[in-house]
Amino acid sequence: MKKLLTILLAVMVVWNLLPMAVSAEEEEEHYISVGGKWVTNENAGDVLDDGGSVSFNPDTHVLTLNNANITETNNSGENISVSGISLTIELIGDSFISGGESGIYSFDDLTIKGDGTLDIKSSGRCIFGWGNILIKDTTLTATSDYTAIRCNTEYGKITISGSEVTATGKNGYAVFANHAGSGNVSGDVIIENGSKVTAQGTDGAVYAVEDLSISDSTVICKTPEVAMDSDEGSLKISNSIIDIDGARIGIFTYVNGNLSIENGSSVIVRNCKDGIASAGDLTVSASNVLVDNASECAVSAEREITINKVSVLEPENAEITKVENGCFISEPGSSDPALKVLIGKPYSLTVTAGEGGSVSGGDTYNALSEVTVSAKVQPGYRFAGWMKDGKIVSKENPYTFILRKDTNLKAVFQQVGTVTFQNYDETILQSNEVDYGEMPSYDGDTPQRKADGKYTYTFAGWDPEITIVSGDAVYTATFIADKIVIPDSGSSTSAYSIPKTGIDR
């Protein structure tokens, strides 16, 4: 009997250390490891035993990273590994993952979200998933020696929604969506909802084996290969800003995929061998496109090029030239592709000045022109910034930017007063401009006055009393005088207020 009890106790101990079930209502097992530790029933509230930087809720399937620093891995070299459930990683504060071959490895759907940030450094893949990968309303930096973010799935896709993502694949891709089988495959990449993505990779920046869709977002690509690539699907850019420089091909669809740029998008592709190339149709509608300094062909399609609600501004009177394998934009009367193409329309830049200065730079420019505006400040004011649609968009003066649509800018100036703090002898201690309505402050060392043989001096404050700025002001240091005690003749200490002119008893 005693031997049987011993065996039962041993089984119970081992059971508690096994990976935990998702919840009491669910029968399937899941396995989560974090920093080389399995998540169990016992440690779910404090997985790393460090006060709670990593915790797991089995009912909601949420793994919370709260200012976590995960450097250890499991036996497979994964900092975080999950199978058996769809996992959500909630970010609080600033969390870091490093030291693994895979930062996060998921066999199922994975969501990363939260007000915090996550910085992943990996020797292999920062994020690898066999299901859908969703990065939502968060900030993520992924730096990998291979590919930064990758899904390899029969049904999944990578979605970046409302997030700021910086992805770097030093010897691979930045963002890569592949499918791992035939039949009902996916492998899409979706960038949406105000996201800002900076993608840099030696093999490519953003790759989708199927559809690549970018809407209401900004994407910056840096790669020597193909910057944006839809291999077997279509590529659509809607109401987005795209910036590509130095790629072999800027934007590319393969295997008959259509490519569309629409709904107020601005696309700039510079210094590429081929700028924009579609294996199907290419449509530009109500958008601006600049392909500059292409070495072979700026804009081409294997079927049709259609331009709606905008014009080809450069080359002047450009032609769409048909050839056996498609068409391209060319100089008038030329059979060679144009190496620079500008599609769009002229836009007006209106610049006004508020009280306190003047401005220059307003005019009409071609779409995607680099323009510069300047402000001149009157005495008694400072330049506060350029306002657009009620918000300050830059505090630079002069301010240079890309003109993507009709734009109204207003230079804002702030009235200021010169506030001077001086010592009792009129030595300047601090002098700077302070906005009207603000309370000035003295940020220097405590004013000093040397003893003169009769008195020592202690700083007492400023004369006059510091008040809110409504013009130029001068504040003078004042001191308390303490009479020096003469030895063997008693002692006497008196307090005096010492203005700059001497001792006032």
C-alpha positions in Angstrom: 0.0 0.0 0.0 2.8 2.4 0.9 4.5 1.7 -2.4 1.3 2.4 -4.3 0.9 5.8 -2.6 4.4 6.7 -3.4 3.8 5.9 -7.1 0.6 7.9 -7.1 2.3 11.0 -5.6 5.1 10.8 -8.2 2.5 10.7 -11.0 0.7 13.7 -9.6 4.0 15.7 -9.5 4.9 14.8 -13.0 1.3 15.6 -14.2 1.6 19.2 -12.8 4.8 19.8 -14.6 3.5 18.7 -18.0 2.3 21.3 -20.5 -1.2 22.4 -19.4 -4.5 21.9 -21.1 -6.1 25.0 -22.6 -8.9 25.1 -20.1 -11.0 22.8 -18.0 -13.6 22.6 -20.8 -11.2 21.7 -23.6 -9.7 18.2 -24.0 -6.9 18.9 -26.5 -3.5 19.5 -25.2 -1.4 22.5 -26.2 2.3 23.1 -25.7 3.8 26.5 -25.0 7.4 27.2 -24.1 8.8 30.6 -23.2 12.5 31.2 -22.5 13.1 27.5 -22.4 10.3 26.8 -19.8 7.1 24.9 -20.5 4.0 26.8 -19.5 2.2 24.7 -16.8 -0.8 25.0 -14.5 1.6 26.0 -11.7 3.7 28.7 -13.5 1.1 30.3 -15.8 0.8 33.4 -13.7 4.6 34.0 -13.7 6.2 31.8 -16.3 9.8 33.0 -16.0 9.6 33.3 -12.2 10.7 36.9 -12.3 7.7 38.7 -10.9 5.3 38.3 -13.8 6.9 39.6 -17.0 5.3 36.7 -18.8 1.9 35.2 -18.0 -0.6 33.0 -19.7 -4.4 32.9 -19.5 -5.6 29.4 -20.5 -9.2 30.6 -21.0 -8.5 33.4 -23.4 -5.3 31.9 -24.9 -3.5 35.2 -24.2 0.2 35.2 -23.5 1.1 38.6 -21.9 4.6 40.1 -22.2 5.0 42.9 -19.7 8.4 44.5 -20.1 9.7 41.0 -20.7 13.3 40.2 -21.7 13.4 36.7 -23.2 16.9 35.4 -24.1 16.7 31.7 -23.3 15.3 29.1 -25.8 14.0 25.5 -25.9 15.9 22.6 -27.3 14.8 23.7 -30.8 16.3 27.1 -30.4 12.9 28.9 -30.1 12.4 31.7 -27.6 8.6 31.2 -27.7 7.0 28.1 -29.2 3.3 27.2 -29.4 1.3 24.4 -30.8 -2.3 23.1 -30.4 -4.0 26.5 -30.0 -4.3 29.9 -31.7 -2.3 32.2 -29.5 -2.6 35.9 -28.9 0.5 37.7 -27.5 -0.5 40.9 -25.7 2.3 43.6 -25.3 2.6 45.8 -22.3 5.6 48.1 -22.0 8.8 47.4 -23.9 9.6 43.7 -24.4 12.6 42.1 -26.0 13.3 38.6 -27.5 16.8 37.6 -28.5 19.3 34.8 -28.8 17.2 32.2 -30.6 17.1 30.6 -34.0 13.4 31.6 -34.0 12.0 34.3 -31.9 8.4 33.1 -32.1 7.5 29.8 -33.7 3.8 29.0 -34.0 2.1 25.9 -35.5 -1.3 27.6 -35.5 -2.7 31.1 -35.9 -0.8 33.8 -34.1 -1.8 37.4 -33.1 0.5 40.0 -31.7 -1.1 43.2 -30.4 -1.1 45.7 -27.6 0.0 49.2 -26.7 3.5 48.1 -25.9 6.5 47.4 -28.2 8.3 44.2 -29.1 11.9 44.0 -30.4 13.0 40.6 -31.7 16.5 39.7 -32.8 17.0 36.2 -34.3 19.6 34.2 -36.1 16.9 32.5 -38.2 13.4 33.8 -38.3 12.0 36.4 -35.9 8.4 35.2 -36.4 7.5 31.9 -38.2 4.0 30.6 -38.5 2.2 27.6 -40.0 -1.1 29.5 -39.7 -2.3 33.1 -40.0 0.0 35.8 -38.6 -1.8 39.0 -37.5 0.2 42.0 -36.2 -2.5 44.5 -34.9 -2.3 48.0 -33.4 1.2 47.6 -32.0 4.8 48.4 -32.7 7.2 45.6 -33.7 10.8 45.5 -34.7 12.1 42.3 -36.2 15.8 41.8 -37.1 16.9 38.5 -38.4 20.0 37.0 -40.0 17.6 35.2 -42.4 14.0 36.1 -42.9 12.2 38.4 -40.4 8.5 37.5 -40.7 7.4 34.4 -42.5 4.3 32.2 -42.7 4.5 28.9 -44.5 1.0 27.5 -44.7 -1.7 25.8 -46.6 -4.3 28.4 -45.7 -2.8 31.3 -43.8 -1.6 34.9 -44.5 0.3 37.7 -43.0 -1.7 40.7 -42.0 -0.3 44.0 -40.6 -3.1 46.2 -39.4 -2.7 49.6 -37.7 0.9 48.8 -36.7 4.3 50.2 -37.1 6.6 47.4 -38.2 10.3 47.5 -39.0 11.4 44.2 -40.5 14.9 43.3 -41.6 16.1 40.1 -43.2 19.8 40.3 -43.4 20.2 37.2 -45.6 16.6 36.7 -46.7 13.3 38.5 -46.9 11.7 41.1 -44.6 8.1 39.8 -45.0 7.5 36.5 -46.7 4.2 34.6 -47.2 4.4 31.2 -48.8 2.1 28.2 -49.0 3.1 24.7 -48.2 0.8 22.6 -50.3 -1.7 22.4 -53.1 -5.4 22.9 -53.0 -7.0 25.6 -50.9 -3.8 27.7 -50.5 -3.3 31.2 -49.4 0.0 32.9 -48.8 -1.3 36.5 -48.9 0.2 39.6 -47.4 -2.2 42.4 -46.3 -1.0 45.7 -45.0 -3.8 48.0 -43.9 -5.5 50.5 -41.6 -2.8 53.1 -41.2 0.2 50.8 -40.9 3.7 52.0 -41.5 6.0 49.2 -42.6 9.8 49.5 -43.3 10.9 46.3 -45.0 14.5 45.5 -45.8 15.9 42.2 -47.1 18.7 41.0 -49.3 16.4 38.5 -51.1 13.4 40.8 -51.2 11.3 43.2 -49.1 7.7 42.1 -49.2 6.8 38.8 -50.9 3.4 37.1 -51.3 3.1 33.8 -53.1 -0.6 34.8 -53.8 -2.2 38.3 -53.3 -0.4 41.4 -52.0 -2.7 44.1 -50.8 -1.7 47.5 -49.3 -4.4 50.0 -48.3 -4.4 53.2 -46.2 -0.8 52.6 -45.3 2.9 53.6 -45.9 5.5 51.0 -47.0 9.2 51.7 -47.4 11.2 49.0 -49.1 15.0 48.6 -49.4 16.4 45.6 -51.2 18.7 44.7 -54.1 16.2 42.3 -55.4 12.4 42.6 -55.9 10.9 45.1 -53.5 7.2 44.1 -53.8 6.4 40.8 -55.3 3.1 38.9 -55.9 4.1 35.6 -57.3 0.9 33.9 -58.3 -1.8 36.4 -57.4 -2.6 40.1 -57.9 -1.1 43.2 -56.3 -3.2 46.2 -55.2 -2.2 49.5 -53.8 -5.0 51.7 -52.5 -4.7 55.1 -50.8 -1.2 54.4 -49.7 2.3 55.8 -49.9 5.0 53.5 -51.4 8.7 54.4 -51.4 11.3 52.1 -53.1 14.9 52.8 -53.9 17.7 50.7 -55.5 15.9 47.4 -56.2 16.3 45.1 -59.2 12.5 45.4 -59.7 10.4 47.8 -57.8 6.9 46.4 -58.0 6.2 43.1 -59.8 3.5 40.6 -60.4 4.3 37.2 -61.9 2.2 34.5 -63.6 -0.5 36.7 -65.2 -1.2 38.7 -62.0 -2.8 42.1 -62.3 -1.4 45.2 -60.7 -3.5 48.2 -59.7 -2.5 51.5 -58.1 -5.6 53.5 -57.1 -7.6 55.8 -54.8 -5.1 58.5 -54.2 -2.0 56.4 -53.8 1.5 57.9 -54.2 4.2 55.5 -55.5 7.9 56.5 -55.9 10.3 54.0 -57.4 13.9 55.2 -57.9 17.1 53.7 -59.2 15.8 50.3 -60.1 16.5 48.1 -63.2 12.8 47.8 -63.8 10.4 50.1 -62.0 6.9 48.7 -62.2 6.2 45.5 -64.1 3.0 43.5 -64.4 2.6 40.0 -65.9 -1.0 40.9 -66.4 -2.8 44.3 -66.6 -1.5 47.4 -65.1 -4.0 50.1 -64.0 -3.2 53.5 -62.5 -6.3 55.3 -61.3 -6.6 58.7 -59.5 -3.0 58.2 -58.1 0.5 59.5 -58.5 3.4 57.4 -59.8 7.0 58.4 -60.3 9.5 55.9 -61.6 12.9 57.7 -61.8 16.2 56.5 -63.2 15.3 53.0 -64.3 18.1 51.3 -66.1 16.0 49.2 -68.5 12.2 49.9 -68.2 10.2 52.3 -66.1 6.7 51.0 -66.5 5.5 47.8 -68.4 2.8 45.2 -68.6 2.4 41.9 -70.5 -1.3 42.7 -71.3 -2.7 46.3 -71.0 -1.7 49.6 -69.3 -4.7 51.7 -68.3 -4.4 55.2 -66.8 -7.6 56.8 -65.4 -8.2 60.3 -64.0 -4.6 61.3 -64.3 -2.1 61.9 -67.1 1.4 60.9 -68.1 3.3 64.1 -67.4 6.7 62.8 -68.3 7.7 61.9 -70.9 5.7 64.7 -72.5 3.1 63.3 -75.0 4.2 59.8 -73.9 3.0 56.8 -75.8 2.0 53.3 -74.7 4.0 51.1 -77.1 2.7 47.6 -77.9 5.1 44.8 -78.5 4.8 41.0 -78.9 5.0 40.3 -75.2 3.1 43.3 -73.8 3.5 47.0 -73.7 5.4 49.8 -72.0 5.4 53.6 -71.7 7.9 55.2 -74.1 9.0 58.6 -75.5 6.9 59.9 -78.4 8.0 58.1 -81.6 10.4 55.8 -79.8 10.5 52.0 -79.6 12.5 52.0 -76.4 11.0 52.1 -72.9 11.1 55.3 -71.0 13.5 55.3 -68.1 11.6 58.0 -66.2 7.8 58.1 -66.0 5.7 60.5 -64.0 1.9 59.8 -63.8 -0.3 62.3 -62.0 -1.3 65.9 -62.4 -0.1 69.3 -61.3 -1.0 70.3 -57.7 -1.2 73.6 -56.0 0.8 74.4 -52.9 -0.7 77.3 -50.9 1.5 78.8 -48.2 0.2 81.4 -45.7 1.7 83.1 -42.6 0.3 83.8 -39.2 1.1 86.9 -37.2 4.9 87.3 -36.7 6.5 86.4 -40.0 6.3 85.9 -43.8 6.6 82.8 -46.1 7.7 81.7 -49.5 7.4 78.6 -51.7 3.8 78.5 -52.7 3.2 77.6 -56.4 1.9 74.9 -58.7 4.1 71.8 -59.1 3.9 68.5 -60.8 2.8 65.5 -58.7 5.5 64.0 -56.5 7.7 67.0 -56.9 10.1 67.7 -54.1 9.2 71.2 -52.8 10.6 73.6 -50.2 8.8 76.2 -48.2 10.5 78.8 -46.0 9.4 81.2 -43.2 11.0 84.5 -42.1 10.5 85.4 -38.5 9.9 89.0 -37.2 11.7 90.2 -34.0 9.8 89.3 -30.9 8.6 86.0 -32.4 9.8 82.5 -33.0 8.9 80.0 -35.7 6.6 77.3 -34.2 5.9 75.1 -37.2 4.0 74.3 -40.3 0.3 73.6 -39.8 -1.8 71.4 -42.1 -5.4 70.6 -41.5 -5.2 72.0 -38.0 -2.1 70.0 -37.0 1.6 70.8 -36.9 3.3 68.6 -39.5 6.9 69.9 -39.2 9.0 72.3 -37.2 11.7 72.4 -39.8 12.5 75.7 -41.5 13.0 75.5 -44.4 10.8 72.5 -44.9 11.2 70.1 -47.8 8.7 67.4 -48.7 7.0 65.5 -51.5 3.9 67.1 -52.9 1.3 64.3 -53.2 -1.9 66.4 -53.5 -3.2 70.0 -53.3 -1.8 71.3 -50.1 -2.4 74.2 -47.8 0.3 75.0 -45.3 0.3 77.8 -42.7 3.4 79.0 -40.9 2.7 79.5 -37.2 4.7 82.0 -35.1 4.8 82.3 -31.3 5.3 85.7 -29.6 8.2 85.5 -27.2 9.9 87.7 -24.5 13.6 87.7 -23.7 14.0 86.7 -20.1 17.4 87.5 -18.4 18.6 86.3 -15.1 21.6 88.2 -13.7 23.7 88.2 -10.6 23.9 91.1 -8.1 26.7 92.7 -10.1 24.8 92.5 -13.4 26.7 89.5 -14.6 24.4 87.6 -17.0 23.7 84.1 -15.7 21.0 83.0 -18.2 19.2 84.6 -21.1 16.7 83.0 -23.4 13.4 83.5 -25.2 10.2 82.3 -23.5 6.8 82.1 -25.0 4.2 84.6 -23.9 2.0 83.1 -21.2 4.7 80.7 -20.0 6.4 80.8 -16.6 10.2 81.3 -17.0 12.6 79.3 -14.9 16.2 79.6 -14.0 18.2 76.4 -14.9 21.7 77.4 -14.0 23.9 76.9 -10.9 22.8 78.7 -7.7 24.0 82.3 -7.9 27.0 83.1 -5.6 28.4 86.1 -3.9 31.8 86.0 -2.2 32.3 87.0 1.5 33.8 90.5 1.8 35.4 90.3 5.3 32.3 91.5 7.1 29.6 89.4 5.7 28.9 86.0 4.1 26.1 85.8 1.6 23.3 83.2 0.9 21.2 83.3 -2.2 17.6 84.4 -1.3 15.7 84.6 -4.6 15.0 87.0 -7.5 14.0 90.6 -7.7 11.4 91.2 -8.9 9.3 88.0 -8.3 9.2 85.7 -11.3 5.9 86.0 -13.2 4.3 84.7 -16.5 5.9 86.2 -19.6 4.2 89.2 -21.2 7.3 90.9 -22.5 11.1 91.2 -21.9 12.1 90.8 -18.3 15.2 91.0 -16.1 15.5 89.2 -12.8 18.4 90.0 -10.4 19.7 87.7 -7.7 19.3 88.8 -4.1 21.2 87.5 -1.0 20.9 87.3 2.8 24.0 88.8 4.5 25.3 87.1 7.7 27.7 89.1 9.8 31.0 87.3 10.3 31.5 86.4 14.0 34.7 87.8 15.6 36.4 85.3 17.9 36.6 86.0 21.7 34.4 89.0 21.5 30.9 87.5 21.5 28.9 86.7 18.5 26.3 88.6 16.5 24.4 87.5 13.5 22.1 89.8 11.5 20.1 89.1 8.3 20.3 91.7 5.5 18.8 91.9 2.0 21.5 92.7 -0.5 20.4 94.3 -3.8 22.9 94.8 -6.6 23.9 98.2 -5.2 25.1 97.1 -1.8 23.9 96.3 1.7 20.4 97.4 2.7 20.1 97.0 6.5 
